Amino acid sequence: MPFVLKKKDSTHKWPVTVSIPVDGGKFRKESFTIEFVKIGRSRFNELADQDEMTLVLSIVKGWEGVTDEEGDDVPYTDETAAELFDDPFVLRAVINAYADFFQGAQSKN
């Protein structure tokens, strides 16, 4: 199968696991699916030189499996993304998932 050079950024759904601290020095794992934009290395490096929130808001285009306390789905918007990613545990989990997405294929080949 030939390699196809695509001119537009593509998106890909990717799992994210967040370690949420709970009493007793333990963590509870919660998961959701994020829709990442596959960007070029030079664009990634530009974003990585900025703050983490700018990076995450630039590489995430949607999600599935994020709910509110009543169990209702939380739609992806700029406002809900900024709210979710303000949580440092979520922000770190998304960055780690993107690192796996961005670099994982290289290490698995």
PyRosetta script that sets phi, psi and omega in degrees:
from pyrosetta import init, pose_from_sequence

init()
pose = pose_from_sequence("MPFVLKKKDSTHKWPVTVSIPVDGGKFRKESFTIEFVKIGRSRFNELADQDEMTLVLSIVKGWEGVTDEEGDDVPYTDETAAELFDDPFVLRAVINAYADFFQGAQSKN")
pose.set_psi(1, 126.8)
pose.set_omega(1, -179.4)
pose.set_phi(2, -74.1)
pose.set_psi(2, 154.9)
pose.set_omega(2, 175.1)
pose.set_phi(3, -81.3)
pose.set_psi(3, 132.6)
pose.set_omega(3, -178.7)
pose.set_phi(4, -106.5)
pose.set_psi(4, 119.2)
pose.set_omega(4, 176.6)
pose.set_phi(5, -82.1)
pose.set_psi(5, 114.2)
pose.set_omega(5, -178.4)
pose.set_phi(6, -97.4)
pose.set_psi(6, 137.2)
pose.set_omega(6, -178.2)
pose.set_phi(7, -82.6)
pose.set_psi(7, -26.2)
pose.set_omega(7, -178.3)
pose.set_phi(8, -100.9)
pose.set_psi(8, 150.5)
pose.set_omega(8, 174.6)
pose.set_phi(9, -66.3)
pose.set_psi(9, 136.2)
pose.set_omega(9, 177.8)
pose.set_phi(10, -104.7)
pose.set_psi(10, 161.3)
pose.set_omega(10, 177.3)
pose.set_phi(11, -116.0)
pose.set_psi(11, 152.1)
pose.set_omega(11, -178.7)
pose.set_phi(12, -144.3)
pose.set_psi(12, 137.4)
pose.set_omega(12, 177.8)
pose.set_phi(13, -82.8)
pose.set_psi(13, 137.3)
pose.set_omega(13, -172.8)
pose.set_phi(14, -144.5)
pose.set_psi(14, 139.3)
pose.set_omega(14, 179.8)
pose.set_phi(15, -74.0)
pose.set_psi(15, 144.4)
pose.set_omega(15, 175.3)
pose.set_phi(16, -127.7)
pose.set_psi(16, 129.7)
pose.set_omega(16, 176.1)
pose.set_phi(17, -116.0)
pose.set_psi(17, 124.1)
pose.set_omega(17, -178.2)
pose.set_phi(18, -106.9)
pose.set_psi(18, 129.7)
pose.set_omega(18, 173.8)
pose.set_phi(19, -92.3)
pose.set_psi(19, 109.9)
pose.set_omega(19, -177.5)
pose.set_phi(20, -97.3)
pose.set_psi(20, 124.0)
pose.set_omega(20, 179.4)
pose.set_phi(21, -68.6)
pose.set_psi(21, 139.5)
pose.set_omega(21, 175.7)
pose.set_phi(22, -129.9)
pose.set_psi(22, 168.7)
pose.set_omega(22, -179.3)
pose.set_phi(23, -55.5)
pose.set_psi(23, 152.0)
pose.set_omega(23, 177.0)
pose.set_phi(24, 86.7)
pose.set_psi(24, 13.4)
pose.set_omega(24, 178.6)
pose.set_phi(25, 72.4)
pose.set_psi(25, 27.4)
pose.set_omega(25, -178.6)
pose.set_phi(26, -117.1)
pose.set_psi(26, 172.0)
pose.set_omega(26, 178.9)
pose.set_phi(27, -129.0)
pose.set_psi(27, 144.9)
pose.set_omega(27, 174.1)
pose.set_phi(28, -110.3)
pose.set_psi(28, 134.7)
pose.set_omega(28, -179.2)
pose.set_phi(29, -95.1)
pose.set_psi(29, 131.8)
pose.set_omega(29, 175.7)
pose.set_phi(30, -129.0)
pose.set_psi(30, 146.1)
pose.set_omega(30, -175.2)
pose.set_phi(31, -128.9)
pose.set_psi(31, 153.7)
pose.set_omega(31, 170.7)
pose.set_phi(32, -153.3)
pose.set_psi(32, 173.4)
pose.set_omega(32, -179.5)
pose.set_phi(33, -111.4)
pose.set_psi(33, 134.9)
pose.set_omega(33, -179.3)
pose.set_phi(34, -114.3)
pose.set_psi(34, 151.9)
pose.set_omega(34, 175.3)
pose.set_phi(35, -107.4)
pose.set_psi(35, 106.9)
pose.set_omega(35, -179.4)
pose.set_phi(36, -92.0)
pose.set_psi(36, 150.0)
pose.set_omega(36, 170.2)
pose.set_phi(37, -95.1)
pose.set_psi(37, 129.0)
pose.set_omega(37, 175.1)
pose.set_phi(38, -81.7)
pose.set_psi(38, 111.6)
pose.set_omega(38, -178.8)
pose.set_phi(39, -112.0)
pose.set_psi(39, 165.0)
pose.set_omega(39, 178.8)
pose.set_phi(40, -73.6)
pose.set_psi(40, 160.3)
pose.set_omega(40, -178.8)
pose.set_phi(41, -59.0)
pose.set_psi(41, -42.5)
pose.set_omega(41, -178.5)
pose.set_phi(42, -65.6)
pose.set_psi(42, -40.6)
pose.set_omega(42, 177.7)
pose.set_phi(43, -66.0)
pose.set_psi(43, -41.4)
pose.set_omega(43, 177.9)
pose.set_phi(44, -59.2)
pose.set_psi(44, -45.9)
pose.set_omega(44, -179.8)
pose.set_phi(45, -62.0)
pose.set_psi(45, -39.0)
pose.set_omega(45, 176.0)
pose.set_phi(46, -59.9)
pose.set_psi(46, -46.5)
pose.set_omega(46, -179.0)
pose.set_phi(47, -68.2)
pose.set_psi(47, -37.9)
pose.set_omega(47, -178.9)
pose.set_phi(48, -65.1)
pose.set_psi(48, -26.3)
pose.set_omega(48, 177.8)
pose.set_phi(49, -75.0)
pose.set_psi(49, -12.8)
pose.set_omega(49, 177.6)
pose.set_phi(50, -94.4)
pose.set_psi(50, -168.7)
pose.set_omega(50, 179.9)
pose.set_phi(51, -76.1)
pose.set_psi(51, 161.1)
pose.set_omega(51, -175.5)
pose.set_phi(52, -60.7)
pose.set_psi(52, -38.7)
pose.set_omega(52, -178.3)
pose.set_phi(53, -63.5)
pose.set_psi(53, -41.7)
pose.set_omega(53, 177.4)
pose.set_phi(54, -60.9)
pose.set_psi(54, -43.7)
pose.set_omega(54, 177.8)
pose.set_phi(55, -58.3)
pose.set_psi(55, -53.0)
pose.set_omega(55, -175.4)
pose.set_phi(56, -64.1)
pose.set_psi(56, -43.9)
pose.set_omega(56, -180.0)
pose.set_phi(57, -65.7)
pose.set_psi(57, -21.4)
pose.set_omega(57, 178.8)
pose.set_phi(58, -85.9)
pose.set_psi(58, -25.6)
pose.set_omega(58, -175.9)
pose.set_phi(59, -103.2)
pose.set_psi(59, -8.6)
pose.set_omega(59, -179.8)
pose.set_phi(60, -105.9)
pose.set_psi(60, 130.6)
pose.set_omega(60, 179.4)
pose.set_phi(61, -119.3)
pose.set_psi(61, -2.3)
pose.set_omega(61, 179.2)
pose.set_phi(62, 173.8)
pose.set_psi(62, 176.7)
pose.set_omega(62, 177.0)
pose.set_phi(63, -156.1)
pose.set_psi(63, 166.2)
pose.set_omega(63, 173.1)
pose.set_phi(64, -136.8)
pose.set_psi(64, 146.6)
pose.set_omega(64, 174.7)
pose.set_phi(65, 86.2)
pose.set_psi(65, 16.9)
pose.set_omega(65, 174.3)
pose.set_phi(66, -102.7)
pose.set_psi(66, 122.8)
pose.set_omega(66, -178.5)
pose.set_phi(67, -126.5)
pose.set_psi(67, 162.1)
pose.set_omega(67, 174.7)
pose.set_phi(68, -88.3)
pose.set_psi(68, -176.3)
pose.set_omega(68, -176.1)
pose.set_phi(69, -65.2)
pose.set_psi(69, -20.3)
pose.set_omega(69, 177.5)
pose.set_phi(70, -89.3)
pose.set_psi(70, -3.2)
pose.set_omega(70, 179.4)
pose.set_phi(71, 91.0)
pose.set_psi(71, 5.9)
pose.set_omega(71, 178.7)
pose.set_phi(72, -82.9)
pose.set_psi(72, 141.9)
pose.set_omega(72, 178.3)
pose.set_phi(73, -60.0)
pose.set_psi(73, 139.4)
pose.set_omega(73, 174.9)
pose.set_phi(74, -101.9)
pose.set_psi(74, 114.7)
pose.set_omega(74, -179.7)
pose.set_phi(75, -70.7)
pose.set_psi(75, 151.9)
pose.set_omega(75, 177.2)
pose.set_phi(76, -78.3)
pose.set_psi(76, 121.8)
pose.set_omega(76, 171.0)
pose.set_phi(77, -139.8)
pose.set_psi(77, 168.9)
pose.set_omega(77, 176.6)
pose.set_phi(78, -58.9)
pose.set_psi(78, -38.5)
pose.set_omega(78, -178.2)
pose.set_phi(79, -69.8)
pose.set_psi(79, -46.0)
pose.set_omega(79, -179.4)
pose.set_phi(80, -69.3)
pose.set_psi(80, -32.8)
pose.set_omega(80, 176.9)
pose.set_phi(81, -64.5)
pose.set_psi(81, -47.1)
pose.set_omega(81, 179.2)
pose.set_phi(82, -60.2)
pose.set_psi(82, -38.6)
pose.set_omega(82, 178.9)
pose.set_phi(83, -66.8)
pose.set_psi(83, -47.9)
pose.set_omega(83, -178.6)
pose.set_phi(84, -64.3)
pose.set_psi(84, -44.9)
pose.set_omega(84, -175.7)
pose.set_phi(85, -77.7)
pose.set_psi(85, -5.7)
pose.set_omega(85, 173.3)
pose.set_phi(86, -71.7)
pose.set_psi(86, -20.5)
pose.set_omega(86, 175.7)
pose.set_phi(87, -74.4)
pose.set_psi(87, 118.0)
pose.set_omega(87, -174.9)
pose.set_phi(88, -62.8)
pose.set_psi(88, -27.8)
pose.set_omega(88, 179.2)
pose.set_phi(89, -72.7)
pose.set_psi(89, -37.5)
pose.set_omega(89, 176.7)
pose.set_phi(90, -70.2)
pose.set_psi(90, -45.7)
pose.set_omega(90, -179.9)
pose.set_phi(91, -56.6)
pose.set_psi(91, -47.4)
pose.set_omega(91, 179.9)
pose.set_phi(92, -63.4)
pose.set_psi(92, -40.9)
pose.set_omega(92, -179.8)
pose.set_phi(93, -63.7)
pose.set_psi(93, -39.5)
pose.set_omega(93, 179.2)
pose.set_phi(94, -67.4)
pose.set_psi(94, -42.9)
pose.set_omega(94, 178.3)
pose.set_phi(95, -63.2)
pose.set_psi(95, -42.1)
pose.set_omega(95, 178.0)
pose.set_phi(96, -64.4)
pose.set_psi(96, -39.8)
pose.set_omega(96, 178.6)
pose.set_phi(97, -65.1)
pose.set_psi(97, -39.5)
pose.set_omega(97, 178.9)
pose.set_phi(98, -67.7)
pose.set_psi(98, -37.1)
pose.set_omega(98, 176.9)
pose.set_phi(99, -60.7)
pose.set_psi(99, -41.0)
pose.set_omega(99, 177.1)
pose.set_phi(100, -65.1)
pose.set_psi(100, -44.4)
pose.set_omega(100, 178.0)
pose.set_phi(101, -61.0)
pose.set_psi(101, -46.8)
pose.set_omega(101, -175.5)
pose.set_phi(102, -71.4)
pose.set_psi(102, -39.3)
pose.set_omega(102, -174.5)
pose.set_phi(103, -108.5)
pose.set_psi(103, -17.0)
pose.set_omega(103, -174.4)
pose.set_phi(104, -58.6)
pose.set_psi(104, -40.7)
pose.set_omega(104, -179.1)
pose.set_phi(105, -61.8)
pose.set_psi(105, -35.2)
pose.set_omega(105, 179.9)
pose.set_phi(106, -66.0)
pose.set_psi(106, -42.5)
pose.set_omega(106, -176.8)
pose.set_phi(107, -76.1)
pose.set_psi(107, -22.5)
pose.set_omega(107, -178.0)
pose.set_phi(108, -86.5)
pose.set_psi(108, -14.9)
pose.set_omega(108, -179.1)
pose.set_phi(109, -85.4)
pose.dump_pdb("model.pdb")
